[in-house]
Amino acid sequence: MTKSILDRTEDCLNDFFKFHQIRDGLRYSHKESCLALNEQHLSHLKEGGIALFENLYKIVESNWNGRAPNSEQNWRLTKELNMKVANPSKEKRLEKKIVGENENWFNQSPTASGLADSNRDRKMAVDLVHKKGRKTFEFIELKINSNTPLYAAIEILLYGLLYLFYRAQSMECDVWKKPNNKELLNARKIELKVLAPGQYYAAYRKNLQNLQDFGSILSGLIGEFAKPKIHGLIMNFNFEEFQAGYDLPENRRRLTAVG
């Protein structure tokens, strides 16, 4: 079996959060785990989050094949607008609508092609990248009705860690610096976000406060972790929601309440 750059990260995360103690076989990707998120999990994350990030980063390093990537497409800023007419994915349709109608929005930015195995990770990409300013970018995991907010947060977090790893390596080796990714790899601020409609979060309204607190803790931790990796880089995290009708990108806000 070919190797992925994220091999073993799922096991590391499941061991950390210990959702299996609630029910045998329960993993962070399951809906029940998001519903079960509690103050004990938050305290554990606050106290051990940096060590968790270090472990995940070391796993990425160990999965790397040790070579400069053979792709010039990683961390590119392009607009991928083509889609099969029969594609039923609401997320894909909205993603391409946002990118097609807004100048500084991009999609499907590859994160790890060629880092572990040439046959893996080609489709591992950030859903949306928004250029907010000259050196400020948002990395957005877009959700409408798939997975859970917890799963989405971890997904964009892992992409953030891949960005830190890729950028650190590119600073040490000039061959990694390609025209397609030069702008993004010179960013001064990266905002990691989960973006979903209000009704997506509504399914977790009984646990909303814990979810909000999870996001706040995650934001502080990823900011602290990123600083020594890339000098001067600011990185944070937020859950964001938008209202029905998908009037984006302006009609969105930080998750504070569910209707």
C-alpha positions in Angstrom: 0.0 0.0 0.0 1.3 3.4 -0.9 2.0 5.9 1.9 0.1 9.2 2.6 1.8 12.1 4.2 -1.0 11.9 6.9 -0.6 8.2 7.7 -1.0 7.6 11.4 -2.3 11.1 12.2 -5.8 9.7 12.6 -4.7 7.2 15.2 -2.7 9.9 17.0 -5.8 12.1 17.2 -8.1 9.3 18.3 -5.6 8.3 21.0 -5.4 11.9 22.3 -9.2 12.5 22.5 -10.0 9.0 23.7 -13.6 9.0 22.4 -13.3 5.2 22.4 -13.7 5.4 26.2 -17.3 6.6 25.6 -18.1 3.7 23.2 -15.8 1.1 21.8 -14.7 1.9 18.3 -15.8 5.6 18.5 -13.5 7.9 16.6 -13.2 11.7 16.3 -14.7 11.5 12.8 -18.0 10.1 14.1 -21.0 12.4 14.8 -21.4 11.0 18.3 -17.9 12.3 19.1 -18.8 15.8 18.2 -22.0 15.5 20.3 -19.9 14.1 23.2 -17.3 16.9 23.2 -17.1 18.0 26.9 -15.1 20.1 29.3 -12.8 17.3 30.0 -11.8 17.1 26.4 -11.3 20.8 26.3 -9.1 20.8 29.4 -7.1 18.0 27.9 -6.7 19.9 24.7 -5.6 23.1 26.5 -3.0 21.3 28.5 -1.7 18.9 25.9 -2.5 20.5 22.6 1.0 21.8 21.8 2.4 18.3 22.5 -0.3 16.9 20.2 0.7 19.3 17.4 4.3 18.4 17.8 3.5 14.7 17.6 1.4 15.2 14.4 4.1 17.4 12.9 6.7 14.6 13.6 4.5 12.1 12.0 4.3 14.2 8.9 8.1 14.5 8.9 8.5 10.8 9.2 6.0 10.1 6.4 7.9 12.5 4.1 10.0 10.7 1.4 12.9 13.1 2.0 12.8 14.5 -1.5 11.7 17.9 -2.9 8.1 17.4 -4.3 7.9 16.6 -8.0 4.8 18.8 -8.4 4.8 22.5 -9.0 1.1 22.7 -8.0 1.3 22.5 -4.2 -0.2 25.6 -2.6 -1.1 27.1 -5.9 -3.7 29.9 -6.2 -6.0 29.0 -9.1 -9.7 28.8 -9.9 -11.0 25.3 -10.6 -14.4 25.9 -12.1 -15.1 22.9 -14.2 -17.6 20.4 -12.8 -19.8 17.7 -14.2 -23.4 18.8 -14.7 -24.6 15.7 -12.8 -22.4 16.3 -9.8 -24.8 16.3 -6.8 -22.4 17.8 -4.3 -23.9 21.1 -2.8 -20.4 21.8 -1.3 -18.7 21.6 -4.7 -21.3 23.7 -6.4 -21.1 26.4 -3.8 -17.3 26.3 -3.7 -17.1 26.9 -7.5 -19.8 29.6 -7.3 -17.9 31.5 -4.7 -14.6 31.3 -6.7 -16.3 32.1 -10.0 -18.0 35.2 -8.7 -15.2 36.7 -6.6 -11.8 37.9 -7.7 -9.6 37.0 -4.7 -11.0 33.6 -4.0 -9.4 30.4 -5.1 -10.1 26.7 -4.7 -8.7 23.2 -4.5 -5.2 24.3 -3.5 -3.1 21.0 -3.3 -1.2 20.5 0.0 1.0 17.5 -0.3 1.4 16.1 -3.8 4.7 14.2 -4.1 5.6 14.5 -0.4 5.1 10.8 0.5 4.2 8.8 -2.6 3.7 9.9 -6.2 0.4 8.0 -6.3 -1.2 9.5 -3.1 -2.4 12.8 -1.8 -2.9 14.4 -5.2 -6.5 15.3 -4.2 -5.6 16.4 -0.7 -6.5 20.1 -1.1 -7.9 23.1 0.7 -11.5 23.7 -0.4 -11.2 27.5 -0.5 -8.3 30.0 -0.2 -9.3 33.7 0.2 -6.7 36.4 -0.3 -7.9 38.9 2.3 -4.9 41.3 2.0 -1.4 41.5 0.5 -0.1 38.8 2.7 -3.2 37.6 4.6 -5.0 34.4 3.5 -7.9 32.3 4.7 -7.8 28.5 4.4 -11.4 27.4 4.5 -13.0 23.9 4.9 -16.4 24.3 3.4 -19.3 22.2 4.8 -23.0 22.0 4.1 -24.2 18.6 5.1 -21.2 16.3 5.4 -19.1 15.2 8.4 -19.2 17.2 11.6 -17.7 20.5 12.8 -15.2 18.6 14.9 -14.1 16.6 11.9 -13.9 19.7 9.7 -11.8 21.6 12.3 -9.3 18.8 12.5 -9.2 18.5 8.8 -8.3 22.2 8.3 -5.9 22.0 11.2 -4.0 19.2 9.5 -3.8 21.3 6.4 -2.4 24.1 8.5 0.3 21.8 9.8 1.1 20.6 6.3 1.5 24.3 5.3 3.9 24.9 8.2 5.9 21.8 7.2 5.9 22.6 3.5 6.9 26.2 4.1 9.7 25.3 6.6 11.2 22.8 4.1 10.9 25.3 1.2 12.9 27.9 3.2 15.7 25.4 3.5 15.7 24.2 -0.1 15.4 26.6 -3.0 14.2 23.8 -5.4 10.9 23.8 -3.4 10.2 27.4 -4.4 8.0 27.3 -7.5 6.3 30.2 -9.2 2.8 28.6 -8.6 3.2 28.8 -4.8 5.5 31.7 -4.1 2.8 34.1 -3.1 1.1 31.9 -0.6 4.4 30.6 0.9 5.3 34.3 1.7 2.1 34.9 3.7 2.3 36.7 7.1 -1.0 35.6 8.3 -3.0 32.4 7.8 -6.6 32.1 9.1 -7.8 28.5 9.3 -11.6 28.3 9.1 -14.6 26.0 9.0 -17.4 27.6 7.1 -20.9 26.2 7.1 -24.5 27.3 7.1 -26.2 28.0 10.4 -28.3 24.8 10.1 -25.1 22.7 9.9 -24.2 23.7 13.4 -27.8 23.5 14.6 -27.6 19.8 15.0 -25.0 20.4 17.8 -26.9 23.2 19.5 -26.9 21.4 22.8 -23.2 21.3 22.7 -22.5 24.6 21.0 -20.7 26.2 23.9 -18.2 23.3 24.0 -17.7 23.6 20.3 -17.1 27.3 20.5 -14.6 26.8 23.3 -12.9 24.1 21.3 -12.4 26.6 18.5 -11.0 29.2 20.8 -8.6 26.8 22.4 -7.5 25.5 19.0 -6.9 29.0 17.7 -4.6 29.9 20.6 -2.7 26.6 20.3 -2.1 26.8 16.6 -0.9 30.4 16.9 1.5 29.4 19.6 2.7 26.4 17.7 3.3 28.2 14.4 5.5 31.0 15.7 8.7 29.0 16.2 8.1 27.1 13.0 7.9 30.1 10.7 9.2 33.3 12.2 6.7 36.2 12.1 3.8 34.1 10.9 0.4 34.6 12.5 -2.0 31.6 12.4 -5.4 31.2 14.0 -8.7 29.3 13.7 -12.4 30.1 13.7 -15.7 28.4 13.1 -17.8 30.6 10.8 -21.5 30.4 9.7 -23.5 31.8 6.9 -27.3 32.1 6.5 -29.6 30.2 4.2 -29.4 31.4 0.6 -25.6 31.1 0.4 -25.1 34.8 -0.1 -21.3 34.6 0.1 -18.7 35.6 0.7 -19.9 38.7 2.6 -22.8 37.2 4.5 -20.7 35.2 7.1 -19.8 35.6 10.7 -17.9 34.0 13.5 -20.0 31.2 15.1 -21.7 32.8 18.1 -25.2 31.5 18.1 -27.3 28.9 16.3 -30.8 29.9 15.2 
